[in-house]
Amino acid sequence: MKKPTLVVLAAGMGSRFGGLKQMTAVDDFGNSILHYSIYDACRAGFGKVVFVIKHAIEEDFRRITAGVEKHIEVAYVYQETDLLPAGFSVPEGRVKPWGTGHAVLCAKDAIDGPFAVINSDDFYGRGTYMTIADFLMKERAENEHAMVGYLLRNALTENGSVARGVCETLGGLLTKVTERTKIYKRGEDAAFTEDGEHFEPLSGDTLVSMNFWGYQPSMLDELERLFPIFLRENLPVNPTKCEFYLPFATDELIQSGKATVHMLTTDETWYGVTYREDLASVQAAIASMHKAGLYPDILFD
């Protein structure tokens, strides 16, 4: 089987964090979370990485990823607001990107086999890459996809709310993802709110999406089909802020019976810099991993 491709969504500007999270060092050697993601992907058997970025950050981004190209095939693609299907134009005042579904669609020409999708600023843990790579490197139906879900207790921050997709499953398959945009840690469990006043509890054992997906190439054709539908439905009502999210597109395929999504799980702990205050805890966790011998001092020479 062909080695899978890793698509890294790195076009976001990190507004809550206050800077380009993708480029922030998390160890004493200048490596970012992104470097650890690529290192783990290489160890898991991925053969190519596609970075989805913006032209505005290209020079800086290529500089920090230069060493990676000696170890794995690399491609750079660009997510810009004017990359739209025929017949559509950018609404006046629109500066917001079109969302994660659009980001993956921008990478279509750089993908030629099964692929996984991750966020550039999330530390997923090597076991998660091995889990999705194992799935993608086996013979699958063209509409047979996967997602790696995390236990909610392993995917929270102490420093504010997070957005997570709460997963529902049946027989090992994902049946629904409900986006909860304001989830707060409550000890080993959590609670979410829609209005900032009323909170609903969530068990720490709840499976949530961290945007770690595994797809067959057919998903790219489906995104190309669904994006114009999304634009026709949403531009009239929310022209400057509507976003074509990858989970929403995937859920559409599940609900219509056009695809199945295997619910894979991991015991790994997520680390991320949603807020600037998260940085110290991420650095401490990675330092501990180095001390335990999980990573070499120099990831890419």
Phi and psi restraints in degrees (value plus and minus 20) as a CYANA .aco file:
   2 LYS   PHI     -85.9   -45.9
   2 LYS   PSI     120.4   160.4
   3 LYS   PHI     -83.7   -43.7
   3 LYS   PSI     118.5   158.5
   4 PRO   PHI     -92.3   -52.3
   4 PRO   PSI     142.8   182.8
   5 THR   PHI    -122.1   -82.1
   5 THR   PSI     123.7   163.7
   6 LEU   PHI    -126.7   -86.7
   6 LEU   PSI     100.8   140.8
   7 VAL   PHI    -119.5   -79.5
   7 VAL   PSI     100.5   140.5
   8 VAL   PHI    -127.9   -87.9
   8 VAL   PSI      96.9   136.9
   9 LEU   PHI    -103.9   -63.9
   9 LEU   PSI      86.2   126.2
  10 ALA   PHI    -150.1  -110.1
  10 ALA   PSI       0.7    40.7
  11 ALA   PHI    -106.9   -66.9
  11 ALA   PSI     -33.3     6.7
  12 GLY   PHI     -87.9   -47.9
  12 GLY   PSI     129.2   169.2
  13 MET   PHI    -119.1   -79.1
  13 MET   PSI     -18.0    22.0
  14 GLY   PHI      45.1    85.1
  14 GLY   PSI      33.0    73.0
  15 SER   PHI     -84.2   -44.2
  15 SER   PSI     -61.9   -21.9
  16 ARG   PHI     -90.2   -50.2
  16 ARG   PSI     -54.7   -14.7
  17 PHE   PHI     -92.8   -52.8
  17 PHE   PSI     -53.9   -13.9
  18 GLY   PHI      76.4   116.4
  18 GLY   PSI      10.6    50.6
  19 GLY   PHI     146.6   186.6
  19 GLY   PSI    -191.1  -151.1
  20 LEU   PHI    -103.2   -63.2
  20 LEU   PSI      73.4   113.4
  21 LYS   PHI     -77.8   -37.8
  21 LYS   PSI     -54.4   -14.4
  22 GLN   PHI     -79.4   -39.4
  22 GLN   PSI     -43.6    -3.6
  23 MET   PHI    -126.0   -86.0
  23 MET   PSI     -16.0    24.0
  24 THR   PHI    -102.0   -62.0
  24 THR   PSI     106.9   146.9
  25 ALA   PHI     -89.3   -49.3
  25 ALA   PSI     118.9   158.9
  26 VAL   PHI    -140.8  -100.8
  26 VAL   PSI     -12.5    27.5
  27 ASP   PHI    -162.3  -122.3
  27 ASP   PSI    -196.5  -156.5
  28 ASP   PHI    -102.2   -62.2
  28 ASP   PSI     -18.8    21.2
  29 PHE   PHI    -132.7   -92.7
  29 PHE   PSI     -13.1    26.9
  30 GLY   PHI      66.4   106.4
  30 GLY   PSI     -12.9    27.1
  31 ASN   PHI    -101.1   -61.1
  31 ASN   PSI     119.2   159.2
  32 SER   PHI    -114.2   -74.2
  32 SER   PSI     152.9   192.9
  33 ILE   PHI     -75.6   -35.6
  33 ILE   PSI     -56.8   -16.8
  34 LEU   PHI     -77.0   -37.0
  34 LEU   PSI     -60.8   -20.8
  35 HIS   PHI     -82.8   -42.8
  35 HIS   PSI     -59.7   -19.7
  36 TYR   PHI     -86.9   -46.9
  36 TYR   PSI     -56.9   -16.9
  37 SER   PHI     -81.6   -41.6
  37 SER   PSI     -66.0   -26.0
  38 ILE   PHI     -87.7   -47.7
  38 ILE   PSI     -60.1   -20.1
  39 TYR   PHI     -79.5   -39.5
  39 TYR   PSI     -67.1   -27.1
  40 ASP   PHI     -85.0   -45.0
  40 ASP   PSI     -57.9   -17.9
  41 ALA   PHI     -84.3   -44.3
  41 ALA   PSI     -61.8   -21.8
  42 CYS   PHI     -80.2   -40.2
  42 CYS   PSI     -64.8   -24.8
  43 ARG   PHI     -85.3   -45.3
  43 ARG   PSI     -49.4    -9.4
  44 ALA   PHI    -102.4   -62.4
  44 ALA   PSI     -32.8     7.2
  45 GLY   PHI      90.7   130.7
  45 GLY   PSI     -10.1    29.9
  46 PHE   PHI     -89.8   -49.8
  46 PHE   PSI     125.9   165.9
  47 GLY   PHI    -127.7   -87.7
  47 GLY   PSI     -31.0     9.0
  48 LYS   PHI    -175.5  -135.5
  48 LYS   PSI     127.8   167.8
  49 VAL   PHI    -146.4  -106.4
  49 VAL   PSI     114.6   154.6
  50 VAL   PHI    -135.6   -95.6
  50 VAL   PSI      96.3   136.3
  51 PHE   PHI    -111.9   -71.9
  51 PHE   PSI     103.3   143.3
  52 VAL   PHI    -117.5   -77.5
  52 VAL   PSI      91.2   131.2
  53 ILE   PHI    -151.0  -111.0
  53 ILE   PSI    -197.2  -157.2
  54 LYS   PHI    -129.1   -89.1
  54 LYS   PSI     131.3   171.3
  55 HIS   PHI     -77.5   -37.5
  55 HIS   PSI     -51.7   -11.7
  56 ALA   PHI     -83.9   -43.9
  56 ALA   PSI     -46.7    -6.7
  57 ILE   PHI    -130.1   -90.1
  57 ILE   PSI     -12.0    28.0
  58 GLU   PHI     -78.9   -38.9
  58 GLU   PSI     -67.0   -27.0
  59 GLU   PHI     -81.4   -41.4
  59 GLU   PSI     -69.1   -29.1
  60 ASP   PHI     -85.0   -45.0
  60 ASP   PSI     -60.4   -20.4
  61 PHE   PHI     -85.8   -45.8
  61 PHE   PSI     -65.0   -25.0
  62 ARG   PHI     -83.5   -43.5
  62 ARG   PSI     -51.3   -11.3
  63 ARG   PHI     -86.7   -46.7
  63 ARG   PSI     -62.1   -22.1
  64 ILE   PHI     -99.2   -59.2
  64 ILE   PSI     -38.9     1.1
  65 THR   PHI    -121.7   -81.7
  65 THR   PSI     -14.7    25.3
  66 ALA   PHI     -77.6   -37.6
  66 ALA   PSI     -61.8   -21.8
  67 GLY   PHI     -87.4   -47.4
  67 GLY   PSI     -40.8    -0.8
  68 VAL   PHI     -86.6   -46.6
  68 VAL   PSI     -51.7   -11.7
  69 GLU   PHI     -85.4   -45.4
  69 GLU   PSI     -37.0     3.0
  70 LYS   PHI     -96.6   -56.6
  70 LYS   PSI     -35.6     4.4
  71 HIS   PHI    -133.2   -93.2
  71 HIS   PSI     -39.0     1.0
  72 ILE   PHI    -177.3  -137.3
  72 ILE   PSI     128.1   168.1
  73 GLU   PHI     -83.7   -43.7
  73 GLU   PSI     116.4   156.4
  74 VAL   PHI    -147.4  -107.4
  74 VAL   PSI     119.9   159.9
  75 ALA   PHI    -154.2  -114.2
  75 ALA   PSI     127.9   167.9
  76 TYR   PHI    -137.7   -97.7
  76 TYR   PSI     109.1   149.1
  77 VAL   PHI    -148.2  -108.2
  77 VAL   PSI     146.9   186.9
  78 TYR   PHI    -146.3  -106.3
  78 TYR   PSI     111.4   151.4
  79 GLN   PHI    -123.7   -83.7
  79 GLN   PSI      91.6   131.6
  80 GLU   PHI    -147.6  -107.6
  80 GLU   PSI     134.0   174.0
  81 THR   PHI     -86.7   -46.7
  81 THR   PSI     -41.8    -1.8
  82 ASP   PHI    -109.0   -69.0
  82 ASP   PSI     -15.7    24.3
  83 LEU   PHI    -106.3   -66.3
  83 LEU   PSI      67.9   107.9
  84 LEU   PHI    -147.8  -107.8
  84 LEU   PSI     137.2   177.2
  85 PRO   PHI     -83.8   -43.8
  85 PRO   PSI     140.5   180.5
  86 ALA   PHI     -76.4   -36.4
  86 ALA   PSI     117.8   157.8
  87 GLY   PHI      74.6   114.6
  87 GLY   PSI     -25.0    15.0
  88 PHE   PHI    -139.0   -99.0
  88 PHE   PSI     130.5   170.5
  89 SER   PHI    -155.7  -115.7
  89 SER   PSI     142.3   182.3
  90 VAL   PHI     -91.3   -51.3
  90 VAL   PSI     105.3   145.3
  91 PRO   PHI     -83.4   -43.4
  91 PRO   PSI     130.1   170.1
  92 GLU   PHI     -78.9   -38.9
  92 GLU   PSI     110.1   150.1
  93 GLY   PHI      67.4   107.4
  93 GLY   PSI     -22.1    17.9
  94 ARG   PHI     -98.9   -58.9
  94 ARG   PSI     100.6   140.6
  95 VAL   PHI    -144.0  -104.0
  95 VAL   PSI     -37.8     2.2
  96 LYS   PHI     -89.7   -49.7
  96 LYS   PSI     118.7   158.7
  97 PRO   PHI     -81.6   -41.6
  97 PRO   PSI     143.9   183.9
  98 TRP   PHI    -107.3   -67.3
  98 TRP   PSI     -14.6    25.4
  99 GLY   PHI      83.9   123.9
  99 GLY   PSI     154.0   194.0
 100 THR   PHI     -88.7   -48.7
 100 THR   PSI     -52.0   -12.0
 101 GLY   PHI     -84.5   -44.5
 101 GLY   PSI     -61.7   -21.7
 102 HIS   PHI     -86.1   -46.1
 102 HIS   PSI     -57.7   -17.7
 103 ALA   PHI     -80.3   -40.3
 103 ALA   PSI     -65.4   -25.4
 104 VAL   PHI     -85.7   -45.7
 104 VAL   PSI     -59.2   -19.2
 105 LEU   PHI     -81.1   -41.1
 105 LEU   PSI     -54.2   -14.2
 106 CYS   PHI     -84.4   -44.4
 106 CYS   PSI     -41.6    -1.6
 107 ALA   PHI    -112.8   -72.8
 107 ALA   PSI     -16.1    23.9
 108 LYS   PHI     -72.4   -32.4
 108 LYS   PSI     -65.8   -25.8
 109 ASP   PHI     -93.1   -53.1
 109 ASP   PSI     -32.4     7.6
 110 ALA   PHI    -119.0   -79.0
 110 ALA   PSI     -17.7    22.3
 111 ILE   PHI    -136.3   -96.3
 111 ILE   PSI     109.3   149.3
 112 ASP   PHI    -151.7  -111.7
 112 ASP   PSI       7.3    47.3
 113 GLY   PHI    -195.3  -155.3
 113 GLY   PSI    -186.6  -146.6
 114 PRO   PHI     -77.4   -37.4
 114 PRO   PSI     126.4   166.4
 115 PHE   PHI    -168.2  -128.2
 115 PHE   PSI     134.6   174.6
 116 ALA   PHI    -132.3   -92.3
 116 ALA   PSI     137.7   177.7
 117 VAL   PHI    -147.7  -107.7
 117 VAL   PSI     112.2   152.2
 118 ILE   PHI    -155.7  -115.7
 118 ILE   PSI     144.6   184.6
 119 ASN   PHI    -105.5   -65.5
 119 ASN   PSI     126.2   166.2
 120 SER   PHI     -93.3   -53.3
 120 SER   PSI     -42.0    -2.0
 121 ASP   PHI    -128.1   -88.1
 121 ASP   PSI      -2.2    37.8
 122 ASP   PHI    -132.6   -92.6
 122 ASP   PSI     110.3   150.3
 123 PHE   PHI    -111.9   -71.9
 123 PHE   PSI      90.6   130.6
 124 TYR   PHI    -114.9   -74.9
 124 TYR   PSI     -43.9    -3.9
 125 GLY   PHI      73.0   113.0
 125 GLY   PSI     120.3   160.3
 126 ARG   PHI     -81.0   -41.0
 126 ARG   PSI     -56.0   -16.0
 127 GLY   PHI     -78.5   -38.5
 127 GLY   PSI     -51.5   -11.5
 128 THR   PHI     -88.3   -48.3
 128 THR   PSI     -60.4   -20.4
 129 TYR   PHI     -85.1   -45.1
 129 TYR   PSI     -59.4   -19.4
 130 MET   PHI     -84.6   -44.6
 130 MET   PSI     -59.3   -19.3
 131 THR   PHI     -82.9   -42.9
 131 THR   PSI     -67.8   -27.8
 132 ILE   PHI     -93.8   -53.8
 132 ILE   PSI     -54.6   -14.6
 133 ALA   PHI     -84.7   -44.7
 133 ALA   PSI     -60.5   -20.5
 134 ASP   PHI     -80.6   -40.6
 134 ASP   PSI     -60.7   -20.7
 135 PHE   PHI     -84.6   -44.6
 135 PHE   PSI     -66.5   -26.5
 136 LEU   PHI     -92.7   -52.7
 136 LEU   PSI     -43.6    -3.6
 137 MET   PHI    -110.0   -70.0
 137 MET   PSI     -14.6    25.4
 138 LYS   PHI    -122.5   -82.5
 138 LYS   PSI     134.0   174.0
 139 GLU   PHI     -83.3   -43.3
 139 GLU   PSI     107.8   147.8
 140 ARG   PHI    -155.1  -115.1
 140 ARG   PSI     139.0   179.0
 141 ALA   PHI     -88.2   -48.2
 141 ALA   PSI     137.1   177.1
 142 GLU   PHI     -87.5   -47.5
 142 GLU   PSI     -37.6     2.4
 143 ASN   PHI    -133.6   -93.6
 143 ASN   PSI       5.8    45.8
 144 GLU   PHI    -127.5   -87.5
 144 GLU   PSI      85.9   125.9
 145 HIS   PHI    -135.2   -95.2
 145 HIS   PSI    -195.4  -155.4
 146 ALA   PHI    -173.8  -133.8
 146 ALA   PSI     140.6   180.6
 147 MET   PHI    -160.9  -120.9
 147 MET   PSI     121.5   161.5
 148 VAL   PHI    -116.5   -76.5
 148 VAL   PSI      99.7   139.7
 149 GLY   PHI    -119.8   -79.8
 149 GLY   PSI     127.5   167.5
 150 TYR   PHI    -129.4   -89.4
 150 TYR   PSI     128.2   168.2
 151 LEU   PHI     -86.3   -46.3
 151 LEU   PSI     113.1   153.1
 152 LEU   PHI     -74.9   -34.9
 152 LEU   PSI     -58.2   -18.2
 153 ARG   PHI     -82.3   -42.3
 153 ARG   PSI     -41.0    -1.0
 154 ASN   PHI    -116.1   -76.1
 154 ASN   PSI     -10.5    29.5
 155 ALA   PHI    -157.7  -117.7
 155 ALA   PSI      18.7    58.7
 156 LEU   PHI    -144.1  -104.1
 156 LEU   PSI     144.4   184.4
 157 THR   PHI    -139.3   -99.3
 157 THR   PSI     133.8   173.8
 158 GLU   PHI    -102.7   -62.7
 158 GLU   PSI     -27.4    12.6
 159 ASN   PHI    -128.8   -88.8
 159 ASN   PSI      -4.2    35.8
 160 GLY   PHI     130.8   170.8
 160 GLY   PSI    -184.8  -144.8
 161 SER   PHI    -107.2   -67.2
 161 SER   PSI     138.6   178.6
 162 VAL   PHI    -151.1  -111.1
 162 VAL   PSI     138.6   178.6
 163 ALA   PHI    -123.5   -83.5
 163 ALA   PSI     108.5   148.5
 164 ARG   PHI    -159.6  -119.6
 164 ARG   PSI     128.5   168.5
 165 GLY   PHI    -110.4   -70.4
 165 GLY   PSI      93.5   133.5
 166 VAL   PHI     -99.7   -59.7
 166 VAL   PSI     104.8   144.8
 167 CYS   PHI    -118.9   -78.9
 167 CYS   PSI     122.3   162.3
 168 GLU   PHI    -138.4   -98.4
 168 GLU   PSI     119.9   159.9
 169 THR   PHI    -152.4  -112.4
 169 THR   PSI     141.3   181.3
 170 LEU   PHI    -172.1  -132.1
 170 LEU   PSI      99.9   139.9
 171 GLY   PHI      41.3    81.3
 171 GLY   PSI      13.8    53.8
 172 GLY   PHI      62.2   102.2
 172 GLY   PSI     -15.8    24.2
 173 LEU   PHI    -132.8   -92.8
 173 LEU   PSI     124.5   164.5
 174 LEU   PHI     -92.4   -52.4
 174 LEU   PSI     109.1   149.1
 175 THR   PHI    -129.8   -89.8
 175 THR   PSI     -44.9    -4.9
 176 LYS   PHI    -185.8  -145.8
 176 LYS   PSI     125.3   165.3
 177 VAL   PHI    -145.2  -105.2
 177 VAL   PSI     102.4   142.4
 178 THR   PHI    -129.3   -89.3
 178 THR   PSI      97.7   137.7
 179 GLU   PHI     -94.8   -54.8
 179 GLU   PSI     105.2   145.2
 180 ARG   PHI    -135.8   -95.8
 180 ARG   PSI      93.7   133.7
 181 THR   PHI    -109.7   -69.7
 181 THR   PSI     -32.2     7.8
 182 LYS   PHI    -155.6  -115.6
 182 LYS   PSI      64.1   104.1
 183 ILE   PHI    -127.1   -87.1
 183 ILE   PSI     110.7   150.7
 184 TYR   PHI    -137.0   -97.0
 184 TYR   PSI     120.8   160.8
 185 LYS   PHI     -87.9   -47.9
 185 LYS   PSI     116.1   156.1
 186 ARG   PHI    -155.4  -115.4
 186 ARG   PSI      60.8   100.8
 187 GLY   PHI      46.2    86.2
 187 GLY   PSI    -145.7  -105.7
 188 GLU   PHI    -104.5   -64.5
 188 GLU   PSI     -26.1    13.9
 189 ASP   PHI    -137.8   -97.8
 189 ASP   PSI    -181.4  -141.4
 190 ALA   PHI    -176.0  -136.0
 190 ALA   PSI     155.4   195.4
 191 ALA   PHI    -168.3  -128.3
 191 ALA   PSI     127.9   167.9
 192 PHE   PHI    -142.0  -102.0
 192 PHE   PSI     137.4   177.4
 193 THR   PHI    -157.7  -117.7
 193 THR   PSI     128.7   168.7
 194 GLU   PHI    -123.3   -83.3
 194 GLU   PSI     -47.6    -7.6
 195 ASP   PHI    -137.8   -97.8
 195 ASP   PSI     -20.4    19.6
 196 GLY   PHI      63.7   103.7
 196 GLY   PSI     -23.5    16.5
 197 GLU   PHI    -139.8   -99.8
 197 GLU   PSI     -61.5   -21.5
 198 HIS   PHI    -124.5   -84.5
 198 HIS   PSI     110.5   150.5
 199 PHE   PHI    -137.9   -97.9
 199 PHE   PSI     120.2   160.2
 200 GLU   PHI    -134.4   -94.4
 200 GLU   PSI     113.6   153.6
 201 PRO   PHI     -91.9   -51.9
 201 PRO   PSI     130.5   170.5
 202 LEU   PHI    -153.5  -113.5
 202 LEU   PSI     110.5   150.5
 203 SER   PHI     -87.6   -47.6
 203 SER   PSI     125.8   165.8
 204 GLY   PHI     -84.9   -44.9
 204 GLY   PSI     -36.5     3.5
 205 ASP   PHI    -105.0   -65.0
 205 ASP   PSI     -23.4    16.6
 206 THR   PHI     -81.1   -41.1
 206 THR   PSI     114.1   154.1
 207 LEU   PHI    -102.4   -62.4
 207 LEU   PSI     110.7   150.7
 208 VAL   PHI    -149.7  -109.7
 208 VAL   PSI     135.0   175.0
 209 SER   PHI    -106.1   -66.1
 209 SER   PSI     113.9   153.9
 210 MET   PHI    -132.6   -92.6
 210 MET   PSI       3.5    43.5
 211 ASN   PHI      43.4    83.4
 211 ASN   PSI      20.7    60.7
 212 PHE   PHI    -134.0   -94.0
 212 PHE   PSI      76.7   116.7
 213 TRP   PHI    -133.1   -93.1
 213 TRP   PSI     132.6   172.6
 214 GLY   PHI    -146.7  -106.7
 214 GLY   PSI     105.2   145.2
 215 TYR   PHI    -149.0  -109.0
 215 TYR   PSI     130.7   170.7
 216 GLN   PHI    -101.6   -61.6
 216 GLN   PSI     139.7   179.7
 217 PRO   PHI     -77.7   -37.7
 217 PRO   PSI     -44.4    -4.4
 218 SER   PHI     -79.6   -39.6
 218 SER   PSI     -42.7    -2.7
 219 MET   PHI     -81.4   -41.4
 219 MET   PSI     -51.5   -11.5
 220 LEU   PHI     -85.7   -45.7
 220 LEU   PSI     -59.0   -19.0
 221 ASP   PHI     -87.0   -47.0
 221 ASP   PSI     -56.7   -16.7
 222 GLU   PHI     -86.9   -46.9
 222 GLU   PSI     -60.4   -20.4
 223 LEU   PHI     -83.0   -43.0
 223 LEU   PSI     -59.4   -19.4
 224 GLU   PHI     -84.9   -44.9
 224 GLU   PSI     -53.3   -13.3
 225 ARG   PHI     -95.7   -55.7
 225 ARG   PSI     -61.2   -21.2
 226 LEU   PHI     -99.6   -59.6
 226 LEU   PSI     -48.3    -8.3
 227 PHE   PHI     -81.5   -41.5
 227 PHE   PSI     -66.6   -26.6
 228 PRO   PHI     -82.3   -42.3
 228 PRO   PSI     -55.1   -15.1
 229 ILE   PHI     -82.3   -42.3
 229 ILE   PSI     -65.1   -25.1
 230 PHE   PHI     -78.7   -38.7
 230 PHE   PSI     -65.1   -25.1
 231 LEU   PHI     -84.0   -44.0
 231 LEU   PSI     -62.7   -22.7
 232 ARG   PHI     -82.7   -42.7
 232 ARG   PSI     -54.8   -14.8
 233 GLU   PHI    -101.2   -61.2
 233 GLU   PSI     -52.4   -12.4
 234 ASN   PHI    -125.8   -85.8
 234 ASN   PSI     -48.0    -8.0
 235 LEU   PHI     -79.0   -39.0
 235 LEU   PSI     -59.6   -19.6
 236 PRO   PHI     -83.7   -43.7
 236 PRO   PSI     -48.2    -8.2
 237 VAL   PHI    -123.4   -83.4
 237 VAL   PSI     -45.1    -5.1
 238 ASN   PHI    -168.5  -128.5
 238 ASN   PSI      47.1    87.1
 239 PRO   PHI     -86.8   -46.8
 239 PRO   PSI     -48.1    -8.1
 240 THR   PHI    -118.6   -78.6
 240 THR   PSI     -32.5     7.5
 241 LYS   PHI    -150.3  -110.3
 241 LYS   PSI     -30.4     9.6
 242 CYS   PHI     -83.7   -43.7
 242 CYS   PSI     123.6   163.6
 243 GLU   PHI    -152.5  -112.5
 243 GLU   PSI     120.3   160.3
 244 PHE   PHI    -112.4   -72.4
 244 PHE   PSI      71.0   111.0
 245 TYR   PHI    -102.2   -62.2
 245 TYR   PSI     121.5   161.5
 246 LEU   PHI     -80.0   -40.0
 246 LEU   PSI     -64.1   -24.1
 247 PRO   PHI     -80.4   -40.4
 247 PRO   PSI     -57.0   -17.0
 248 PHE   PHI     -85.3   -45.3
 248 PHE   PSI     -62.1   -22.1
 249 ALA   PHI     -84.4   -44.4
 249 ALA   PSI     -61.5   -21.5
 250 THR   PHI     -84.9   -44.9
 250 THR   PSI     -62.7   -22.7
 251 ASP   PHI     -82.5   -42.5
 251 ASP   PSI     -56.1   -16.1
 252 GLU   PHI     -79.4   -39.4
 252 GLU   PSI     -61.0   -21.0
 253 LEU   PHI     -89.0   -49.0
 253 LEU   PSI     -57.6   -17.6
 254 ILE   PHI     -84.8   -44.8
 254 ILE   PSI     -69.5   -29.5
 255 GLN   PHI     -86.6   -46.6
 255 GLN   PSI     -49.9    -9.9
 256 SER   PHI    -107.0   -67.0
 256 SER   PSI     -23.4    16.6
 257 GLY   PHI      56.5    96.5
 257 GLY   PSI      -5.4    34.6
 258 LYS   PHI    -108.3   -68.3
 258 LYS   PSI     -28.0    12.0
 259 ALA   PHI    -177.5  -137.5
 259 ALA   PSI     137.4   177.4
 260 THR   PHI    -137.0   -97.0
 260 THR   PSI     127.1   167.1
 261 VAL   PHI    -147.0  -107.0
 261 VAL   PSI      92.0   132.0
 262 HIS   PHI     -89.9   -49.9
 262 HIS   PSI     114.8   154.8
 263 MET   PHI    -113.4   -73.4
 263 MET   PSI      77.6   117.6
 264 LEU   PHI    -109.6   -69.6
 264 LEU   PSI     135.6   175.6
 265 THR   PHI    -149.9  -109.9
 265 THR   PSI     142.4   182.4
 266 THR   PHI    -164.7  -124.7
 266 THR   PSI     130.1   170.1
 267 ASP   PHI    -117.3   -77.3
 267 ASP   PSI     -16.1    23.9
 268 GLU   PHI     -84.8   -44.8
 268 GLU   PSI     134.4   174.4
 269 THR   PHI    -118.2   -78.2
 269 THR   PSI     111.2   151.2
 270 TRP   PHI     -99.3   -59.3
 270 TRP   PSI     119.9   159.9
 271 TYR   PHI    -149.0  -109.0
 271 TYR   PSI     119.9   159.9
 272 GLY   PHI    -179.9  -139.9
 272 GLY   PSI     146.6   186.6
 273 VAL   PHI    -134.5   -94.5
 273 VAL   PSI      44.1    84.1
 274 THR   PHI     -80.0   -40.0
 274 THR   PSI     -60.4   -20.4
 275 TYR   PHI    -144.1  -104.1
 275 TYR   PSI     134.4   174.4
 276 ARG   PHI     -78.6   -38.6
 276 ARG   PSI     -51.0   -11.0
 277 GLU   PHI     -86.8   -46.8
 277 GLU   PSI     -36.9     3.1
 278 ASP   PHI     -94.2   -54.2
 278 ASP   PSI     -39.2     0.8
 279 LEU   PHI     -79.5   -39.5
 279 LEU   PSI     -63.0   -23.0
 280 ALA   PHI     -82.1   -42.1
 280 ALA   PSI     -61.9   -21.9
 281 SER   PHI     -89.5   -49.5
 281 SER   PSI     -54.7   -14.7
 282 VAL   PHI     -85.8   -45.8
 282 VAL   PSI     -64.2   -24.2
 283 GLN   PHI     -81.5   -41.5
 283 GLN   PSI     -59.9   -19.9
 284 ALA   PHI     -86.1   -46.1
 284 ALA   PSI     -61.3   -21.3
 285 ALA   PHI     -84.4   -44.4
 285 ALA   PSI     -62.4   -22.4
 286 ILE   PHI     -89.2   -49.2
 286 ILE   PSI     -57.9   -17.9
 287 ALA   PHI     -80.0   -40.0
 287 ALA   PSI     -59.2   -19.2
 288 SER   PHI     -84.4   -44.4
 288 SER   PSI     -58.6   -18.6
 289 MET   PHI     -85.6   -45.6
 289 MET   PSI     -59.5   -19.5
 290 HIS   PHI     -82.6   -42.6
 290 HIS   PSI     -63.6   -23.6
 291 LYS   PHI     -82.7   -42.7
 291 LYS   PSI     -53.1   -13.1
 292 ALA   PHI    -101.0   -61.0
 292 ALA   PSI     -22.6    17.4
 293 GLY   PHI      64.1   104.1
 293 GLY   PSI      -5.5    34.5
 294 LEU   PHI     -95.3   -55.3
 294 LEU   PSI     -44.4    -4.4
 295 TYR   PHI    -156.5  -116.5
 295 TYR   PSI     126.1   166.1
 296 PRO   PHI     -96.2   -56.2
 296 PRO   PSI     142.3   182.3
 297 ASP   PHI     -81.0   -41.0
 297 ASP   PSI     -61.5   -21.5
 298 ILE   PHI    -128.4   -88.4
 298 ILE   PSI      93.4   133.4
 299 LEU   PHI     -94.0   -54.0
 299 LEU   PSI     -66.2   -26.2
 300 PHE   PHI    -150.9  -110.9
 300 PHE   PSI      97.1   137.1
